Amino acid sequence: MEDLLHKTVDLDDHKIEVELYYKLNFDADKSCGYIKVFNNASQREDEKFEVYMELLECGLDSKAVTKKMDSVVAEIKSGKLDVMF
């Protein structure tokens, strides 16, 4: 069974990168992971910056965590979550 879930999705048409990091089977803290959105307009790794972050509560399974990430990606694509500058 996996203990760490880490995914990255590039939305090139929006110049955005969405990162998911979550510790599965861990409940010793309020938060067990996050979804971060980075502006990817610059090609240099050291110049990308975080424009949105959502903390994820403990006790979720991999399916629920992936669903939350998919929801954030869908909100960005639809314009409901504005992360553009």
C-alpha positions as CSV (number, residue, x, y, z in Angstrom):
1,M,0.0,0.0,0.0
2,E,1.4,3.4,-0.9
3,D,1.9,5.9,1.8
4,L,2.6,9.1,-0.2
5,L,0.6,10.5,-3.1
6,H,2.4,13.0,-5.3
7,K,1.2,14.2,-8.6
8,T,1.8,17.2,-10.9
9,V,-0.4,18.4,-13.7
10,D,0.7,21.0,-16.2
11,L,-1.9,23.2,-17.7
12,D,0.2,24.6,-20.5
13,D,-2.7,26.6,-22.0
14,H,-3.0,28.5,-18.7
15,K,0.7,28.4,-17.9
16,I,-0.1,26.8,-14.6
17,E,1.2,23.8,-12.7
18,V,-0.9,22.0,-10.1
19,E,0.9,19.9,-7.5
20,L,-0.6,17.4,-5.1
21,Y,1.2,16.1,-2.1
22,Y,-0.6,13.9,0.4
23,K,0.5,11.5,3.2
24,L,-1.9,8.5,3.2
25,N,-2.6,6.5,6.3
26,F,-1.4,9.3,8.6
27,D,-3.6,11.0,11.1
28,A,-1.3,12.6,13.6
29,D,-1.9,16.2,12.4
30,K,-4.7,18.5,11.2
31,S,-3.4,18.5,7.7
32,C,-1.9,15.6,5.8
33,G,-1.2,17.3,2.5
34,Y,-1.9,20.1,0.0
35,I,-2.8,21.1,-3.5
36,K,-0.6,24.0,-4.7
37,V,-1.0,26.0,-7.9
38,F,2.1,27.6,-9.4
39,N,2.4,30.2,-12.1
40,N,4.5,28.6,-14.8
41,A,4.9,31.6,-17.1
42,S,8.7,31.7,-16.7
43,Q,10.7,28.8,-18.1
44,R,13.2,29.0,-15.2
45,E,12.4,26.7,-12.2
46,D,13.5,29.3,-9.6
47,E,11.1,31.9,-10.9
48,K,7.8,30.0,-10.7
49,F,5.7,31.2,-7.7
50,E,2.7,29.8,-5.8
51,V,-0.6,31.5,-6.5
52,Y,-3.0,29.2,-4.6
53,M,-2.8,26.6,-1.9
54,E,-5.5,24.3,-0.4
55,L,-4.7,22.2,2.7
56,L,-6.1,18.7,2.8
57,E,-7.4,17.2,6.0
58,C,-6.2,13.8,7.2
59,G,-8.1,10.6,6.8
60,L,-8.8,10.7,3.0
61,D,-8.1,7.8,0.7
62,S,-6.3,8.2,-2.6
63,K,-9.5,8.3,-4.6
64,A,-10.9,11.2,-2.5
65,V,-7.6,13.1,-2.7
66,T,-7.4,12.7,-6.5
67,K,-11.0,13.8,-6.8
68,K,-10.1,17.1,-4.9
69,M,-7.2,17.7,-7.2
70,D,-9.4,17.1,-10.3
71,S,-11.9,19.5,-8.9
72,V,-9.2,22.3,-8.6
73,V,-8.0,21.6,-12.1
74,A,-11.6,21.8,-13.4
75,E,-12.2,25.1,-11.5
76,I,-9.1,26.6,-13.1
77,K,-10.1,25.4,-16.6
78,S,-13.6,26.8,-16.2
79,G,-12.4,30.1,-14.8
80,K,-14.2,29.6,-11.5
81,L,-10.8,29.7,-9.7
82,D,-8.9,32.7,-11.0
83,V,-5.1,32.1,-10.7
84,M,-4.0,34.3,-13.6
85,F,-2.1,37.5,-13.2
